[in-house]
Amino acid sequence: MFVGNYTVLLNTTLSVTCPFTAGNPPETRFTWFHGNTLTIGSQQNISLSSVKLSNEGYYKCRVNNTMDPTGCATQDEYTETTFYVDVQCE
C-alpha cells in the first residue's frame, strides 16, 4: 500500500501514522524502515523532529498481525505501507 509523499521543510517535524487492521487476537507489531535499514520505531506512529536532509527517502511501515480464526490454523500475516519524504531547504 502506498500512502503518498510528504514534503517537509528542513528543521521542521513530520509525524506519520501507519494504517492497519487489527488481527484476532489484536496483537499487532509495527516495524519501520528508512530505505532498507530498520529505523525509528515499533509503534503505530513515528515522528521525525528537526528533519535533516538525511531523512529524505523512502520509508516503509510493516505491520505484523496474528490471525486466529475459529476452526482454522493460526496465521501470521503482514502488510507494508510505503511513502517518500522530500526534504526542502525552504
Phi and psi restraints in degrees (range 20) as a CNS / XPLOR table:
assign (resid 1 and name C) (resid 2 and name N)
       (resid 2 and name CA) (resid 2 and name C) 1.0 -112.5 20.0 2
assign (resid 2 and name N) (resid 2 and name CA)
       (resid 2 and name C) (resid 3 and name N) 1.0 122.6 20.0 2
assign (resid 2 and name C) (resid 3 and name N)
       (resid 3 and name CA) (resid 3 and name C) 1.0 -98.6 20.0 2
assign (resid 3 and name N) (resid 3 and name CA)
       (resid 3 and name C) (resid 4 and name N) 1.0 -0.2 20.0 2
assign (resid 3 and name C) (resid 4 and name N)
       (resid 4 and name CA) (resid 4 and name C) 1.0 115.0 20.0 2
assign (resid 4 and name N) (resid 4 and name CA)
       (resid 4 and name C) (resid 5 and name N) 1.0 179.8 20.0 2
assign (resid 4 and name C) (resid 5 and name N)
       (resid 5 and name CA) (resid 5 and name C) 1.0 -106.0 20.0 2
assign (resid 5 and name N) (resid 5 and name CA)
       (resid 5 and name C) (resid 6 and name N) 1.0 156.0 20.0 2
assign (resid 5 and name C) (resid 6 and name N)
       (resid 6 and name CA) (resid 6 and name C) 1.0 -123.4 20.0 2
assign (resid 6 and name N) (resid 6 and name CA)
       (resid 6 and name C) (resid 7 and name N) 1.0 128.7 20.0 2
assign (resid 6 and name C) (resid 7 and name N)
       (resid 7 and name CA) (resid 7 and name C) 1.0 -109.0 20.0 2
assign (resid 7 and name N) (resid 7 and name CA)
       (resid 7 and name C) (resid 8 and name N) 1.0 122.4 20.0 2
assign (resid 7 and name C) (resid 8 and name N)
       (resid 8 and name CA) (resid 8 and name C) 1.0 -130.7 20.0 2
assign (resid 8 and name N) (resid 8 and name CA)
       (resid 8 and name C) (resid 9 and name N) 1.0 152.0 20.0 2
assign (resid 8 and name C) (resid 9 and name N)
       (resid 9 and name CA) (resid 9 and name C) 1.0 -84.8 20.0 2
assign (resid 9 and name N) (resid 9 and name CA)
       (resid 9 and name C) (resid 10 and name N) 1.0 146.8 20.0 2
assign (resid 9 and name C) (resid 10 and name N)
       (resid 10 and name CA) (resid 10 and name C) 1.0 -52.1 20.0 2
assign (resid 10 and name N) (resid 10 and name CA)
       (resid 10 and name C) (resid 11 and name N) 1.0 138.1 20.0 2
assign (resid 10 and name C) (resid 11 and name N)
       (resid 11 and name CA) (resid 11 and name C) 1.0 70.8 20.0 2
assign (resid 11 and name N) (resid 11 and name CA)
       (resid 11 and name C) (resid 12 and name N) 1.0 12.5 20.0 2
assign (resid 11 and name C) (resid 12 and name N)
       (resid 12 and name CA) (resid 12 and name C) 1.0 -100.9 20.0 2
assign (resid 12 and name N) (resid 12 and name CA)
       (resid 12 and name C) (resid 13 and name N) 1.0 -174.7 20.0 2
assign (resid 12 and name C) (resid 13 and name N)
       (resid 13 and name CA) (resid 13 and name C) 1.0 -114.9 20.0 2
assign (resid 13 and name N) (resid 13 and name CA)
       (resid 13 and name C) (resid 14 and name N) 1.0 139.6 20.0 2
assign (resid 13 and name C) (resid 14 and name N)
       (resid 14 and name CA) (resid 14 and name C) 1.0 -123.7 20.0 2
assign (resid 14 and name N) (resid 14 and name CA)
       (resid 14 and name C) (resid 15 and name N) 1.0 127.2 20.0 2
assign (resid 14 and name C) (resid 15 and name N)
       (resid 15 and name CA) (resid 15 and name C) 1.0 -117.4 20.0 2
assign (resid 15 and name N) (resid 15 and name CA)
       (resid 15 and name C) (resid 16 and name N) 1.0 135.3 20.0 2
assign (resid 15 and name C) (resid 16 and name N)
       (resid 16 and name CA) (resid 16 and name C) 1.0 -131.8 20.0 2
assign (resid 16 and name N) (resid 16 and name CA)
       (resid 16 and name C) (resid 17 and name N) 1.0 137.0 20.0 2
assign (resid 16 and name C) (resid 17 and name N)
       (resid 17 and name CA) (resid 17 and name C) 1.0 -110.4 20.0 2
assign (resid 17 and name N) (resid 17 and name CA)
       (resid 17 and name C) (resid 18 and name N) 1.0 130.8 20.0 2
assign (resid 17 and name C) (resid 18 and name N)
       (resid 18 and name CA) (resid 18 and name C) 1.0 -86.6 20.0 2
assign (resid 18 and name N) (resid 18 and name CA)
       (resid 18 and name C) (resid 19 and name N) 1.0 119.7 20.0 2
assign (resid 18 and name C) (resid 19 and name N)
       (resid 19 and name CA) (resid 19 and name C) 1.0 -74.2 20.0 2
assign (resid 19 and name N) (resid 19 and name CA)
       (resid 19 and name C) (resid 20 and name N) 1.0 144.9 20.0 2
assign (resid 19 and name C) (resid 20 and name N)
       (resid 20 and name CA) (resid 20 and name C) 1.0 -160.6 20.0 2
assign (resid 20 and name N) (resid 20 and name CA)
       (resid 20 and name C) (resid 21 and name N) 1.0 164.2 20.0 2
assign (resid 20 and name C) (resid 21 and name N)
       (resid 21 and name CA) (resid 21 and name C) 1.0 -116.4 20.0 2
assign (resid 21 and name N) (resid 21 and name CA)
       (resid 21 and name C) (resid 22 and name N) 1.0 126.0 20.0 2
assign (resid 21 and name C) (resid 22 and name N)
       (resid 22 and name CA) (resid 22 and name C) 1.0 -64.7 20.0 2
assign (resid 22 and name N) (resid 22 and name CA)
       (resid 22 and name C) (resid 23 and name N) 1.0 146.6 20.0 2
assign (resid 22 and name C) (resid 23 and name N)
       (resid 23 and name CA) (resid 23 and name C) 1.0 -87.5 20.0 2
assign (resid 23 and name N) (resid 23 and name CA)
       (resid 23 and name C) (resid 24 and name N) 1.0 -171.1 20.0 2
assign (resid 23 and name C) (resid 24 and name N)
       (resid 24 and name CA) (resid 24 and name C) 1.0 -133.8 20.0 2
assign (resid 24 and name N) (resid 24 and name CA)
       (resid 24 and name C) (resid 25 and name N) 1.0 104.6 20.0 2
assign (resid 24 and name C) (resid 25 and name N)
       (resid 25 and name CA) (resid 25 and name C) 1.0 -71.1 20.0 2
assign (resid 25 and name N) (resid 25 and name CA)
       (resid 25 and name C) (resid 26 and name N) 1.0 164.6 20.0 2
assign (resid 25 and name C) (resid 26 and name N)
       (resid 26 and name CA) (resid 26 and name C) 1.0 -78.9 20.0 2
assign (resid 26 and name N) (resid 26 and name CA)
       (resid 26 and name C) (resid 27 and name N) 1.0 34.5 20.0 2
assign (resid 26 and name C) (resid 27 and name N)
       (resid 27 and name CA) (resid 27 and name C) 1.0 -71.9 20.0 2
assign (resid 27 and name N) (resid 27 and name CA)
       (resid 27 and name C) (resid 28 and name N) 1.0 120.0 20.0 2
assign (resid 27 and name C) (resid 28 and name N)
       (resid 28 and name CA) (resid 28 and name C) 1.0 -131.9 20.0 2
assign (resid 28 and name N) (resid 28 and name CA)
       (resid 28 and name C) (resid 29 and name N) 1.0 133.9 20.0 2
assign (resid 28 and name C) (resid 29 and name N)
       (resid 29 and name CA) (resid 29 and name C) 1.0 -120.3 20.0 2
assign (resid 29 and name N) (resid 29 and name CA)
       (resid 29 and name C) (resid 30 and name N) 1.0 132.9 20.0 2
assign (resid 29 and name C) (resid 30 and name N)
       (resid 30 and name CA) (resid 30 and name C) 1.0 -110.8 20.0 2
assign (resid 30 and name N) (resid 30 and name CA)
       (resid 30 and name C) (resid 31 and name N) 1.0 137.4 20.0 2
assign (resid 30 and name C) (resid 31 and name N)
       (resid 31 and name CA) (resid 31 and name C) 1.0 -134.4 20.0 2
assign (resid 31 and name N) (resid 31 and name CA)
       (resid 31 and name C) (resid 32 and name N) 1.0 129.3 20.0 2
assign (resid 31 and name C) (resid 32 and name N)
       (resid 32 and name CA) (resid 32 and name C) 1.0 -109.1 20.0 2
assign (resid 32 and name N) (resid 32 and name CA)
       (resid 32 and name C) (resid 33 and name N) 1.0 141.1 20.0 2
assign (resid 32 and name C) (resid 33 and name N)
       (resid 33 and name CA) (resid 33 and name C) 1.0 -127.8 20.0 2
assign (resid 33 and name N) (resid 33 and name CA)
       (resid 33 and name C) (resid 34 and name N) 1.0 144.3 20.0 2
assign (resid 33 and name C) (resid 34 and name N)
       (resid 34 and name CA) (resid 34 and name C) 1.0 -115.1 20.0 2
assign (resid 34 and name N) (resid 34 and name CA)
       (resid 34 and name C) (resid 35 and name N) 1.0 112.4 20.0 2
assign (resid 34 and name C) (resid 35 and name N)
       (resid 35 and name CA) (resid 35 and name C) 1.0 65.9 20.0 2
assign (resid 35 and name N) (resid 35 and name CA)
       (resid 35 and name C) (resid 36 and name N) 1.0 -128.9 20.0 2
assign (resid 35 and name C) (resid 36 and name N)
       (resid 36 and name CA) (resid 36 and name C) 1.0 -102.5 20.0 2
assign (resid 36 and name N) (resid 36 and name CA)
       (resid 36 and name C) (resid 37 and name N) 1.0 9.5 20.0 2
assign (resid 36 and name C) (resid 37 and name N)
       (resid 37 and name CA) (resid 37 and name C) 1.0 -98.3 20.0 2
assign (resid 37 and name N) (resid 37 and name CA)
       (resid 37 and name C) (resid 38 and name N) 1.0 127.2 20.0 2
assign (resid 37 and name C) (resid 38 and name N)
       (resid 38 and name CA) (resid 38 and name C) 1.0 -57.4 20.0 2
assign (resid 38 and name N) (resid 38 and name CA)
       (resid 38 and name C) (resid 39 and name N) 1.0 133.1 20.0 2
assign (resid 38 and name C) (resid 39 and name N)
       (resid 39 and name CA) (resid 39 and name C) 1.0 -129.3 20.0 2
assign (resid 39 and name N) (resid 39 and name CA)
       (resid 39 and name C) (resid 40 and name N) 1.0 -134.4 20.0 2
assign (resid 39 and name C) (resid 40 and name N)
       (resid 40 and name CA) (resid 40 and name C) 1.0 -86.3 20.0 2
assign (resid 40 and name N) (resid 40 and name CA)
       (resid 40 and name C) (resid 41 and name N) 1.0 37.5 20.0 2
assign (resid 40 and name C) (resid 41 and name N)
       (resid 41 and name CA) (resid 41 and name C) 1.0 162.8 20.0 2
assign (resid 41 and name N) (resid 41 and name CA)
       (resid 41 and name C) (resid 42 and name N) 1.0 163.1 20.0 2
assign (resid 41 and name C) (resid 42 and name N)
       (resid 42 and name CA) (resid 42 and name C) 1.0 -135.7 20.0 2
assign (resid 42 and name N) (resid 42 and name CA)
       (resid 42 and name C) (resid 43 and name N) 1.0 23.6 20.0 2
assign (resid 42 and name C) (resid 43 and name N)
       (resid 43 and name CA) (resid 43 and name C) 1.0 -112.8 20.0 2
assign (resid 43 and name N) (resid 43 and name CA)
       (resid 43 and name C) (resid 44 and name N) 1.0 172.6 20.0 2
assign (resid 43 and name C) (resid 44 and name N)
       (resid 44 and name CA) (resid 44 and name C) 1.0 -68.7 20.0 2
assign (resid 44 and name N) (resid 44 and name CA)
       (resid 44 and name C) (resid 45 and name N) 1.0 -27.6 20.0 2
assign (resid 44 and name C) (resid 45 and name N)
       (resid 45 and name CA) (resid 45 and name C) 1.0 -113.8 20.0 2
assign (resid 45 and name N) (resid 45 and name CA)
       (resid 45 and name C) (resid 46 and name N) 1.0 145.8 20.0 2
assign (resid 45 and name C) (resid 46 and name N)
       (resid 46 and name CA) (resid 46 and name C) 1.0 -125.6 20.0 2
assign (resid 46 and name N) (resid 46 and name CA)
       (resid 46 and name C) (resid 47 and name N) 1.0 155.0 20.0 2
assign (resid 46 and name C) (resid 47 and name N)
       (resid 47 and name CA) (resid 47 and name C) 1.0 -136.0 20.0 2
assign (resid 47 and name N) (resid 47 and name CA)
       (resid 47 and name C) (resid 48 and name N) 1.0 124.4 20.0 2
assign (resid 47 and name C) (resid 48 and name N)
       (resid 48 and name CA) (resid 48 and name C) 1.0 -102.5 20.0 2
assign (resid 48 and name N) (resid 48 and name CA)
       (resid 48 and name C) (resid 49 and name N) 1.0 109.0 20.0 2
assign (resid 48 and name C) (resid 49 and name N)
       (resid 49 and name CA) (resid 49 and name C) 1.0 -98.7 20.0 2
assign (resid 49 and name N) (resid 49 and name CA)
       (resid 49 and name C) (resid 50 and name N) 1.0 149.4 20.0 2
assign (resid 49 and name C) (resid 50 and name N)
       (resid 50 and name CA) (resid 50 and name C) 1.0 49.1 20.0 2
assign (resid 50 and name N) (resid 50 and name CA)
       (resid 50 and name C) (resid 51 and name N) 1.0 59.8 20.0 2
assign (resid 50 and name C) (resid 51 and name N)
       (resid 51 and name CA) (resid 51 and name C) 1.0 -54.1 20.0 2
assign (resid 51 and name N) (resid 51 and name CA)
       (resid 51 and name C) (resid 52 and name N) 1.0 134.7 20.0 2
assign (resid 51 and name C) (resid 52 and name N)
       (resid 52 and name CA) (resid 52 and name C) 1.0 -113.1 20.0 2
assign (resid 52 and name N) (resid 52 and name CA)
       (resid 52 and name C) (resid 53 and name N) 1.0 165.9 20.0 2
assign (resid 52 and name C) (resid 53 and name N)
       (resid 53 and name CA) (resid 53 and name C) 1.0 -60.1 20.0 2
assign (resid 53 and name N) (resid 53 and name CA)
       (resid 53 and name C) (resid 54 and name N) 1.0 -30.9 20.0 2
assign (resid 53 and name C) (resid 54 and name N)
       (resid 54 and name CA) (resid 54 and name C) 1.0 -68.9 20.0 2
assign (resid 54 and name N) (resid 54 and name CA)
       (resid 54 and name C) (resid 55 and name N) 1.0 -13.2 20.0 2
assign (resid 54 and name C) (resid 55 and name N)
       (resid 55 and name CA) (resid 55 and name C) 1.0 -79.7 20.0 2
assign (resid 55 and name N) (resid 55 and name CA)
       (resid 55 and name C) (resid 56 and name N) 1.0 -10.5 20.0 2
assign (resid 55 and name C) (resid 56 and name N)
       (resid 56 and name CA) (resid 56 and name C) 1.0 -67.2 20.0 2
assign (resid 56 and name N) (resid 56 and name CA)
       (resid 56 and name C) (resid 57 and name N) 1.0 145.0 20.0 2
assign (resid 56 and name C) (resid 57 and name N)
       (resid 57 and name CA) (resid 57 and name C) 1.0 136.3 20.0 2
assign (resid 57 and name N) (resid 57 and name CA)
       (resid 57 and name C) (resid 58 and name N) 1.0 -171.2 20.0 2
assign (resid 57 and name C) (resid 58 and name N)
       (resid 58 and name CA) (resid 58 and name C) 1.0 -85.0 20.0 2
assign (resid 58 and name N) (resid 58 and name CA)
       (resid 58 and name C) (resid 59 and name N) 1.0 138.8 20.0 2
assign (resid 58 and name C) (resid 59 and name N)
       (resid 59 and name CA) (resid 59 and name C) 1.0 -122.1 20.0 2
assign (resid 59 and name N) (resid 59 and name CA)
       (resid 59 and name C) (resid 60 and name N) 1.0 152.0 20.0 2
assign (resid 59 and name C) (resid 60 and name N)
       (resid 60 and name CA) (resid 60 and name C) 1.0 -139.2 20.0 2
assign (resid 60 and name N) (resid 60 and name CA)
       (resid 60 and name C) (resid 61 and name N) 1.0 135.3 20.0 2
assign (resid 60 and name C) (resid 61 and name N)
       (resid 61 and name CA) (resid 61 and name C) 1.0 -111.1 20.0 2
assign (resid 61 and name N) (resid 61 and name CA)
       (resid 61 and name C) (resid 62 and name N) 1.0 123.5 20.0 2
assign (resid 61 and name C) (resid 62 and name N)
       (resid 62 and name CA) (resid 62 and name C) 1.0 -106.4 20.0 2
assign (resid 62 and name N) (resid 62 and name CA)
       (resid 62 and name C) (resid 63 and name N) 1.0 127.7 20.0 2
assign (resid 62 and name C) (resid 63 and name N)
       (resid 63 and name CA) (resid 63 and name C) 1.0 -113.0 20.0 2
assign (resid 63 and name N) (resid 63 and name CA)
       (resid 63 and name C) (resid 64 and name N) 1.0 119.5 20.0 2
assign (resid 63 and name C) (resid 64 and name N)
       (resid 64 and name CA) (resid 64 and name C) 1.0 -103.5 20.0 2
assign (resid 64 and name N) (resid 64 and name CA)
       (resid 64 and name C) (resid 65 and name N) 1.0 130.2 20.0 2
assign (resid 64 and name C) (resid 65 and name N)
       (resid 65 and name CA) (resid 65 and name C) 1.0 -125.6 20.0 2
assign (resid 65 and name N) (resid 65 and name CA)
       (resid 65 and name C) (resid 66 and name N) 1.0 146.3 20.0 2
assign (resid 65 and name C) (resid 66 and name N)
       (resid 66 and name CA) (resid 66 and name C) 1.0 -103.8 20.0 2
assign (resid 66 and name N) (resid 66 and name CA)
       (resid 66 and name C) (resid 67 and name N) 1.0 122.8 20.0 2
assign (resid 66 and name C) (resid 67 and name N)
       (resid 67 and name CA) (resid 67 and name C) 1.0 -106.1 20.0 2
assign (resid 67 and name N) (resid 67 and name CA)
       (resid 67 and name C) (resid 68 and name N) 1.0 131.0 20.0 2
assign (resid 67 and name C) (resid 68 and name N)
       (resid 68 and name CA) (resid 68 and name C) 1.0 -127.6 20.0 2
assign (resid 68 and name N) (resid 68 and name CA)
       (resid 68 and name C) (resid 69 and name N) 1.0 70.3 20.0 2
assign (resid 68 and name C) (resid 69 and name N)
       (resid 69 and name CA) (resid 69 and name C) 1.0 -69.3 20.0 2
assign (resid 69 and name N) (resid 69 and name CA)
       (resid 69 and name C) (resid 70 and name N) 1.0 146.8 20.0 2
assign (resid 69 and name C) (resid 70 and name N)
       (resid 70 and name CA) (resid 70 and name C) 1.0 -61.8 20.0 2
assign (resid 70 and name N) (resid 70 and name CA)
       (resid 70 and name C) (resid 71 and name N) 1.0 127.5 20.0 2
assign (resid 70 and name C) (resid 71 and name N)
       (resid 71 and name CA) (resid 71 and name C) 1.0 79.1 20.0 2
assign (resid 71 and name N) (resid 71 and name CA)
       (resid 71 and name C) (resid 72 and name N) 1.0 5.5 20.0 2
assign (resid 71 and name C) (resid 72 and name N)
       (resid 72 and name CA) (resid 72 and name C) 1.0 -130.1 20.0 2
assign (resid 72 and name N) (resid 72 and name CA)
       (resid 72 and name C) (resid 73 and name N) 1.0 164.7 20.0 2
assign (resid 72 and name C) (resid 73 and name N)
       (resid 73 and name CA) (resid 73 and name C) 1.0 -69.7 20.0 2
assign (resid 73 and name N) (resid 73 and name CA)
       (resid 73 and name C) (resid 74 and name N) 1.0 147.9 20.0 2
assign (resid 73 and name C) (resid 74 and name N)
       (resid 74 and name CA) (resid 74 and name C) 1.0 -66.7 20.0 2
assign (resid 74 and name N) (resid 74 and name CA)
       (resid 74 and name C) (resid 75 and name N) 1.0 139.4 20.0 2
assign (resid 74 and name C) (resid 75 and name N)
       (resid 75 and name CA) (resid 75 and name C) 1.0 -130.5 20.0 2
assign (resid 75 and name N) (resid 75 and name CA)
       (resid 75 and name C) (resid 76 and name N) 1.0 138.2 20.0 2
assign (resid 75 and name C) (resid 76 and name N)
       (resid 76 and name CA) (resid 76 and name C) 1.0 -97.8 20.0 2
assign (resid 76 and name N) (resid 76 and name CA)
       (resid 76 and name C) (resid 77 and name N) 1.0 127.3 20.0 2
assign (resid 76 and name C) (resid 77 and name N)
       (resid 77 and name CA) (resid 77 and name C) 1.0 -128.8 20.0 2
assign (resid 77 and name N) (resid 77 and name CA)
       (resid 77 and name C) (resid 78 and name N) 1.0 156.5 20.0 2
assign (resid 77 and name C) (resid 78 and name N)
       (resid 78 and name CA) (resid 78 and name C) 1.0 -142.1 20.0 2
assign (resid 78 and name N) (resid 78 and name CA)
       (resid 78 and name C) (resid 79 and name N) 1.0 154.7 20.0 2
assign (resid 78 and name C) (resid 79 and name N)
       (resid 79 and name CA) (resid 79 and name C) 1.0 -129.7 20.0 2
assign (resid 79 and name N) (resid 79 and name CA)
       (resid 79 and name C) (resid 80 and name N) 1.0 155.8 20.0 2
assign (resid 79 and name C) (resid 80 and name N)
       (resid 80 and name CA) (resid 80 and name C) 1.0 -127.1 20.0 2
assign (resid 80 and name N) (resid 80 and name CA)
       (resid 80 and name C) (resid 81 and name N) 1.0 141.0 20.0 2
assign (resid 80 and name C) (resid 81 and name N)
       (resid 81 and name CA) (resid 81 and name C) 1.0 -120.4 20.0 2
assign (resid 81 and name N) (resid 81 and name CA)
       (resid 81 and name C) (resid 82 and name N) 1.0 130.5 20.0 2
assign (resid 81 and name C) (resid 82 and name N)
       (resid 82 and name CA) (resid 82 and name C) 1.0 -119.3 20.0 2
assign (resid 82 and name N) (resid 82 and name CA)
       (resid 82 and name C) (resid 83 and name N) 1.0 153.2 20.0 2
assign (resid 82 and name C) (resid 83 and name N)
       (resid 83 and name CA) (resid 83 and name C) 1.0 -157.8 20.0 2
assign (resid 83 and name N) (resid 83 and name CA)
       (resid 83 and name C) (resid 84 and name N) 1.0 162.9 20.0 2
assign (resid 83 and name C) (resid 84 and name N)
       (resid 84 and name CA) (resid 84 and name C) 1.0 -115.3 20.0 2
assign (resid 84 and name N) (resid 84 and name CA)
       (resid 84 and name C) (resid 85 and name N) 1.0 136.7 20.0 2
assign (resid 84 and name C) (resid 85 and name N)
       (resid 85 and name CA) (resid 85 and name C) 1.0 -108.0 20.0 2
assign (resid 85 and name N) (resid 85 and name CA)
       (resid 85 and name C) (resid 86 and name N) 1.0 119.6 20.0 2
assign (resid 85 and name C) (resid 86 and name N)
       (resid 86 and name CA) (resid 86 and name C) 1.0 -106.9 20.0 2
assign (resid 86 and name N) (resid 86 and name CA)
       (resid 86 and name C) (resid 87 and name N) 1.0 115.2 20.0 2
assign (resid 86 and name C) (resid 87 and name N)
       (resid 87 and name CA) (resid 87 and name C) 1.0 -96.5 20.0 2
assign (resid 87 and name N) (resid 87 and name CA)
       (resid 87 and name C) (resid 88 and name N) 1.0 124.1 20.0 2
assign (resid 87 and name C) (resid 88 and name N)
       (resid 88 and name CA) (resid 88 and name C) 1.0 -107.0 20.0 2
assign (resid 88 and name N) (resid 88 and name CA)
       (resid 88 and name C) (resid 89 and name N) 1.0 143.5 20.0 2
assign (resid 88 and name C) (resid 89 and name N)
       (resid 89 and name CA) (resid 89 and name C) 1.0 -79.6 20.0 2
assign (resid 89 and name N) (resid 89 and name CA)
       (resid 89 and name C) (resid 90 and name N) 1.0 -21.2 20.0 2
